[in-house]
Amino acid sequence: MAKQYFYIRLIPPRPTFASDMSVEERALMQQHVGYFRGLFDQGKVLIFGPVLDPTDNFGMGVLEVDDLAEAERCMAQDPTVLVGLNRFRISPMVVGAARAREQG
């Protein structure tokens, strides 16, 4: 079965989160990055990172998984979601083209 793609929007607790997170929140976000890096290493994440819009900071990622249920499981297990810090929204997407990042 072909993989499906999902755009993930990680919704922080406030629009200014990226610039004013507490020490505890920063530690949780480091766990989040480690978790997503693990999904990336497993081939389930194509790209992820913060979007630093000055009025609306959020995280984004593109998952390449079997189905919506797997995408939801991946997000539900995110450390920041488990503790209620962040929420998420998942949207199915079609990849028109993608380029692999060169290692260097």
MARBA-3410 file (N, C-alpha, C, O; in Angstrom, 1 decimal):
104
0.8,-1.2,0.0,0.0,0.0,0.0,0.9,1.2,0.0,1.9,1.3,0.7 ~ 0.5,2.2,-0.8,1.3,3.5,-0.9,1.2,4.3,0.4,0.2,4.3,1.0 ~ 2.3,5.0,0.7,2.3,5.8,1.8,1.4,7.1,1.6,1.2,7.4,0.4 ~ 0.9,7.6,2.6,0.1,8.8,2.5,0.8,10.0,3.2,1.7,9.7,4.1 ~ 0.5,11.2,2.9,1.2,12.4,3.4,0.2,13.2,4.2,-1.0,13.4,3.8
0.7,13.8,5.3,-0.1,14.6,6.2,0.7,15.8,6.7,1.8,15.7,7.1 ~ 0.1,17.0,6.5,0.6,18.2,7.0,0.2,18.3,8.5,-1.0,18.2,8.8 ~ 1.2,18.5,9.3,0.9,18.6,10.8,1.2,20.1,11.2,2.2,20.7,10.9 ~ 0.2,20.6,11.9,0.4,21.9,12.5,0.4,21.7,14.0,-0.6,21.3,14.6 ~ 1.5,22.0,14.7,1.7,21.9,16.1,1.3,23.3,16.7,2.0,24.3,16.4
0.2,23.3,17.5,-0.3,24.5,18.0,0.1,24.8,19.4,-0.2,24.0,20.3 ~ 1.0,25.8,19.6,1.5,26.1,20.9,0.4,26.7,21.8,-0.6,27.1,21.4 ~ 0.7,26.9,23.1,-0.2,27.4,24.0,-0.5,28.9,23.9,-1.5,29.5,24.4 ~ 0.4,29.6,23.1,0.2,31.1,22.9,1.0,31.5,21.7,2.0,30.8,21.3 ~ 0.6,32.5,21.0,1.3,32.9,19.7,2.8,33.3,19.9,3.6,33.2,19.0
3.2,33.8,21.1,4.5,34.2,21.4,5.4,33.1,21.9,6.5,33.4,22.4 ~ 4.9,31.9,21.9,5.6,30.8,22.6,7.1,30.6,22.3,7.9,30.4,23.1 ~ 7.4,30.7,21.0,8.8,30.5,20.6,9.8,31.5,21.2,10.9,31.2,21.4 ~ 9.3,32.7,21.6,10.2,33.7,22.1,10.1,33.8,23.6,10.9,34.5,24.2 ~ 9.0,33.3,24.3,8.9,33.5,25.7,8.6,32.2,26.5,8.0,32.3,27.6
9.0,31.1,26.0,8.7,29.8,26.7,9.6,29.8,28.0,10.7,30.3,28.1 ~ 9.0,29.2,29.0,9.7,29.0,30.3,10.7,27.9,30.2,10.8,27.2,29.2 ~ 11.5,27.8,31.3,12.6,26.8,31.3,11.9,25.4,31.2,12.4,24.5,30.5 ~ 10.8,25.2,31.9,10.1,23.9,31.8,9.6,23.6,30.4,9.6,22.5,29.9 ~ 9.0,24.6,29.8,8.5,24.5,28.5,9.6,24.2,27.5,9.4,23.4,26.6
10.7,24.9,27.6,11.9,24.6,26.8,12.3,23.2,26.9,12.7,22.6,25.9 ~ 12.4,22.7,28.1,12.8,21.3,28.3,11.8,20.3,27.6,12.2,19.3,27.0 ~ 10.5,20.6,27.7,9.5,19.8,27.0,9.7,19.9,25.5,9.6,18.9,24.8 ~ 10.0,21.1,25.0,10.2,21.2,23.5,11.4,20.5,23.1,11.5,20.0,21.9 ~ 12.5,20.4,23.9,13.6,19.6,23.5,13.3,18.1,23.4,13.8,17.4,22.5
12.4,17.7,24.3,11.9,16.3,24.2,11.1,16.1,22.9,11.2,15.1,22.2 ~ 10.3,17.1,22.5,9.5,17.1,21.3,10.5,17.0,20.1,10.2,16.2,19.2 ~ 11.5,17.8,20.1,12.5,17.7,19.0,13.1,16.3,18.9,13.2,15.8,17.8 ~ 13.5,15.8,20.0,14.1,14.4,20.0,13.1,13.4,19.5,13.4,12.5,18.8 ~ 11.8,13.5,19.9,10.8,12.6,19.5,10.6,12.7,18.0,10.5,11.7,17.3
10.5,13.9,17.4,10.3,14.1,16.0,11.6,13.7,15.2,11.5,13.2,14.1 ~ 12.7,13.9,15.8,14.0,13.4,15.2,13.9,11.9,15.0,14.4,11.3,14.0 ~ 13.4,11.2,16.1,13.3,9.8,16.0,12.3,9.3,14.9,12.6,8.4,14.1 ~ 11.2,10.0,14.7,10.3,9.8,13.6,10.9,10.0,12.3,10.7,9.3,11.3 ~ 11.7,11.1,12.2,12.4,11.4,11.0,13.4,10.3,10.7,13.5,9.8,9.5
14.2,9.8,11.6,15.1,8.7,11.4,14.4,7.4,11.0,15.0,6.6,10.3 ~ 13.2,7.3,11.4,12.4,6.1,11.0,11.8,6.2,9.6,11.2,5.3,9.1 ~ 11.9,7.4,9.0,11.4,7.7,7.7,9.9,8.1,7.7,9.3,8.1,6.7 ~ 9.4,8.4,8.9,8.0,8.8,9.0,7.8,10.3,8.8,6.7,10.8,8.6 ~ 8.8,11.1,8.9,8.8,12.6,8.8,9.7,13.0,7.7,10.8,12.7,7.6
9.1,13.8,6.8,9.9,14.4,5.7,10.6,15.7,6.1,11.7,15.9,5.7 ~ 9.9,16.5,6.8,10.4,17.8,7.2,9.7,18.2,8.5,8.5,17.9,8.7 ~ 10.3,19.0,9.4,9.7,19.5,10.5,10.5,20.7,11.1,11.7,20.8,10.8 ~ 9.8,21.6,11.8,10.5,22.7,12.4,9.5,23.8,12.7,8.3,23.7,12.4 ~ 10.0,24.8,13.4,9.1,26.0,13.8,8.9,26.9,12.7,9.8,27.1,11.8
7.8,27.5,12.6,7.4,28.6,11.7,7.4,29.9,12.6,6.6,30.0,13.4 ~ 8.3,30.8,12.3,8.5,31.9,13.2,7.7,33.2,12.6,8.3,34.2,12.5 ~ 6.5,33.0,12.3,5.7,34.2,12.0,5.6,35.0,13.2,5.2,34.6,14.3 ~ 5.9,36.3,13.1,5.9,37.2,14.3,4.6,37.3,15.0,4.5,37.6,16.2 ~ 3.5,37.0,14.4,2.2,37.1,15.0,1.5,35.7,15.3,0.5,35.7,16.0
2.2,34.7,14.8,1.6,33.3,15.0,2.6,32.3,14.9,2.7,31.6,13.8 ~ 3.4,32.0,15.9,4.4,31.0,15.9,3.7,29.6,16.0,2.7,29.5,16.7 ~ 4.2,28.6,15.2,3.7,27.3,15.3,4.7,26.3,14.8,5.7,26.7,14.1 ~ 4.5,25.1,15.0,5.4,24.0,14.5,4.7,23.4,13.3,3.5,23.3,13.2 ~ 5.5,22.9,12.3,5.0,22.2,11.2,5.8,21.0,10.9,7.0,20.9,11.2
5.2,20.1,10.2,5.8,18.9,9.8,5.0,18.2,8.7,3.8,18.5,8.5 ~ 5.7,17.4,7.9,5.0,16.6,6.9,5.3,15.1,7.3,6.5,14.7,7.3 ~ 4.3,14.3,7.5,4.4,12.9,7.8,4.2,12.1,6.6,3.4,12.4,5.7 ~ 5.0,11.0,6.4,4.8,10.0,5.4,4.5,8.7,6.1,5.4,8.0,6.5 ~ 3.2,8.3,6.2,2.8,7.2,7.0,1.8,6.4,6.2,1.4,6.8,5.1
1.3,5.3,6.8,0.4,4.4,6.1,-1.0,5.0,6.0,-1.7,4.8,5.0 ~ -1.5,5.7,7.0,-2.8,6.2,7.0,-3.0,7.3,8.1,-2.1,7.6,8.9 ~ -4.2,7.9,8.1,-4.5,8.9,9.1,-4.4,8.4,10.5,-3.9,9.2,11.4 ~ -4.8,7.2,10.8,-4.7,6.6,12.1,-3.3,6.6,12.6,-3.0,6.9,13.8 ~ -2.3,6.3,11.7,-0.9,6.3,12.1,-0.4,7.7,12.4,0.3,7.9,13.3
-0.8,8.7,11.6,-0.5,10.1,11.8,-1.0,10.5,13.1,-0.3,11.2,13.9 ~ -2.2,10.2,13.4,-2.8,10.6,14.7,-2.1,9.9,15.9,-1.9,10.6,16.9 ~ -1.7,8.7,15.8,-0.9,8.0,16.8,0.4,8.7,17.0,0.9,8.9,18.2 ~ 1.1,9.0,15.9,2.4,9.7,16.1,2.2,11.0,16.8,3.0,11.3,17.7 ~ 1.2,11.8,16.5,1.1,13.1,17.2,0.6,12.9,18.6,1.0,13.7,19.5
-0.3,11.9,18.9,-0.8,11.7,20.2,0.3,11.3,21.2,0.2,11.5,22.4 ~ 1.4,10.7,20.7,2.5,10.3,21.5,3.6,11.4,21.7,4.6,11.1,22.4 ~ 3.4,12.5,21.0,4.4,13.6,21.2,4.4,14.0,22.7,3.4,14.2,23.3 ~ 5.6,14.1,23.2,5.7,14.5,24.7,5.0,15.7,25.1,4.4,15.8,26.1 ~ 5.0,16.7,24.2,4.3,18.0,24.5,2.8,17.9,24.4,2.1,18.6,25.1
2.3,17.0,23.6,0.9,16.8,23.5,0.4,15.9,24.7,-0.6,16.2,25.3 ~ 1.2,14.9,25.1,0.9,14.1,26.2,0.6,14.9,27.5,-0.2,14.5,28.3 ~ 1.4,15.9,27.7,1.3,16.7,28.9,0.4,17.9,28.8,0.2,18.7,29.7 ~ -0.2,18.1,27.6,-1.2,19.2,27.3,-0.6,20.5,27.0,-1.3,21.5,27.0 ~ 0.7,20.6,26.7,1.4,21.8,26.4,0.9,22.3,25.0,0.5,23.4,24.8
1.0,21.4,24.0,0.7,21.7,22.6,-0.5,20.9,22.2,-0.8,19.8,22.7 ~ -1.2,21.4,21.1,-2.2,20.7,20.4,-1.8,20.5,19.0,-0.7,21.0,18.6 ~ -2.5,19.8,18.2,-2.1,19.6,16.8,-3.3,19.5,15.9,-4.4,19.2,16.3 ~ -3.1,19.8,14.6,-4.1,19.7,13.6,-3.4,18.9,12.5,-2.3,19.2,12.1 ~ -4.1,17.9,11.9,-3.6,17.1,10.8,-4.4,17.3,9.6,-5.7,17.3,9.6
-3.8,17.6,8.5,-4.5,17.7,7.2,-3.8,16.8,6.1,-2.6,16.9,6.0 ~ -4.6,16.0,5.5,-4.1,15.2,4.4,-3.5,16.1,3.3,-4.0,17.2,3.1 ~ -2.5,15.7,2.6,-1.9,16.5,1.5,-1.4,15.6,0.4,-1.2,14.4,0.6 ~ -1.3,16.2,-0.7,-0.7,15.6,-1.9,0.7,16.2,-2.1,0.7,17.4,-2.2 ~ 1.7,15.4,-2.2,3.0,16.0,-2.5,3.2,16.1,-4.0,3.2,15.1,-4.7
3.3,17.3,-4.5,3.5,17.5,-5.9,4.9,17.2,-6.3,5.2,16.7,-7.4 ~ 5.9,17.6,-5.5,7.3,17.3,-5.7,8.0,17.5,-4.4,7.6,18.2,-3.5 ~ 9.1,16.8,-4.2,9.9,16.9,-3.0,11.4,16.7,-3.4,11.7,15.9,-4.3 ~ 12.2,17.3,-2.7,13.7,17.2,-3.0,14.3,16.8,-1.7,14.1,17.3,-0.6 ~ 15.2,15.8,-1.8,15.9,15.3,-0.6,17.0,16.3,-0.3,17.6,16.9,-1.1
17.1,16.6,1.0,18.2,17.5,1.5,19.5,16.8,1.4,19.7,15.7,1.8 ~ 20.5,17.5,0.8,21.8,17.0,0.7,22.5,17.0,2.0,22.4,17.9,2.8 ~ 23.2,15.9,2.3,24.0,15.8,3.5,25.3,16.5,3.3,25.9,16.4,2.3 ~ 25.7,17.3,4.3,27.0,18.0,4.1,27.6,18.6,5.2,28.7,19.2,5.1
END
